[in-house]
Amino acid sequence: MTGKTSPTVLALLLSCGTAQAAEWFSLGKSVAGDETFVDVSSVRVAGPMRRAWFKTIYVPHKTKESTGPDANKWWHEGLQRKAFNCAEETARSEALTVYYEDGTNGSDPPAAYPTRWEPVVPETVLNTEMQFICAWKSKIK
């Protein structure tokens, strides 16, 4: 060993590292003003199934936690992994963490996920997310 990293090893480290940066793409704002993003680097495709991480930035002092130890805290941002069955036009949540305006965060227990598959209602933010992700073409051949 000479102490140098071969170009092949370096390429593998750069392309397969676990610390890949998120690539947030805005899907737009809701009527209420909340903005939704999808991390396009997290999109996974398996037949009609799609999974990805979504982030919602909430309008300040608009949405409060309603239950539990974080009740009455204002939501700042939500980070949620969602799954879509494009063939059936259904969706479910697989994880959720809410970041509050006071700098703390909270999540439901892992036993709460995944949620049940539910039909996606037209003309909703969830429908916009589904349309985007179901049109996604996998970069892996």
N, C-alpha and C positions, 0 to 999 in steps of 0.2 A: 504494500500500500504506500502510495506517495503522499497521501493526505489531501489529494484533489478529488473532487466529485466528478464522475463521468457525466457527459452531457445527457446520456440516457437516464441515469439515476436522477439527475436534476430535473429533467422533464417529467418523470414520474412523480417526484415529490411535489412539483408545482401543480400538476394536473389532478393528482389523487389525494392531496392533503385533506385532512379533516377540517381545516380552518378556512374553507372557501368563503369568500365574501358574499353576502346577500346582494341580490340585484333587484331592488324594489322598483316596480313599474306601477304608476298610478292608473287605476281603473276609473277615476273620477270622483266627484262628490255627490252625496245624496241630497235630496231636497232640503234636509235638515242642516246640511253643511259638513257632515262627517266625510272624511276622505278615506277611500279604501285603496290599498296597494296589494300587489301579489309579488312574492319573491320568485322571479322566473328561474333562478338557479335551483330552486327547491322542487320544481315541477317533476312529478314522476308519472309515467304512463305505463299501464298494463291493460291492454285490450281497451274496453270501454271505460276503464277506471282511470281517474286522474286524482292526484293528491298534490297539495302545495300548502305553503305557509302564506297567510294573509294578515295584513296589518290594517287596523282602522285607527285613524287619528280623530278623536272626538272634539267637537266644538267645546271650548272651555265652559265649565259650570253648566253643563247641559244634562249629563247622564250620571246618576249616582248608583252606587252599589246598594241593593235593597235588603240583603240579608247577611247573616253571618258576622264574623268578627270585623269585617271591613265595611259594615253597613254605614251608609251616609257619606262614604268617601266619593269624591268626584273622579270619574273615569277620565284618563288622559289618552290612553292608547290600549288597544287590545291586539294580542298576537295569537292567532288561531290556525291550527292545522285543520284543513277541510278536505273531505273526499267527495268526489262526484262520480256517479254512475251515469255517464253520458247517454247510454242507450235507453235508460229508464227515466232520465231527467230527475234524479233524486240526489240528495246530498246529506252529509252528516258531519258532525264535528268530532275530531279525534283528540284535540287538546286545546286548552285556552288558558292564557295568562293575561290578566288585566293589570295595567300599570296606572297607578293613581296619581293625581296632581300633587300629592304630598311626597312623591318619590318612592313610595312603597309599592308592592305588588302582591297579587293574590291569584291562586288558581284552585280549581276544583280538584278533589282527590282523583287519582288515576282511575278508580273504580267507576267514576262518572262517565268515562269514555271507553269506546266510541259511543256516541248517541245513536238513536234509531235512524234508519234511512227515512227521509221525509221528501215528499214531492217538492220541487222548486216552483214557487209561485211566479208567474210572469210579471214583468215590470217591477222587479224588486232588485235590491243590491245583490242578493244571492243569485238571482238570474243573470245579472251582468257578470258576476264571477264565473258562473257555470258556462256562459257563452264563451268567455275568454279562454278558460282552461280546456274546454272540450274542443276548441279549434286548435289547441296546441299540438304541434308536431314534435315528437321526440327527436333530439339531436343525436341519440345513440342509434347506430345502425346494427 
